[in-house]
Amino acid sequence: MDKISPLKKIMNNYTIRVENLDVYIEEQHILKDINLTIPERSITCVIGPSGCGKSTFLKTLNRMHDENPDVRISGRVYVDGENIYKPGINVIDTRKKMGLLAQRPCPLPMSIFDN
């Protein structure tokens, strides 16, 4: 029986995988060609200076930018093996898989009830 190295096993059991992610807000290119794999059952910190795109990246993982017409996203984001940006995906089910605790409240541009 072949043994699988711990690193190889972790890389095959991911929860989140990001491929070639680009995020634009209006004409400003905020995130450029982000590629990242986050293994299941791991703790991952996103650290960087103010304004470097940390919050933009995290909001991209649960599609919090969907209601903002100024935001354009390309690339792929997989959560539990499913591309969360493919047409017809249930955004509410995607958001139930993760949480985001921001420094300030960030309601979507819709009614209080819909938020």
Secondary structure, 3 states (H helix, E strand, C coil): CCCCCHHHHHHHCEEEEEEEEEEEECCEEEEEEEEEEEECCCCCCCCCCCCCCHHHHHHHHCCCCCCCCCEEEEEEEEECCEECCCCCCCHHHHHHCCCCCCCCCCCCCCCCCCC
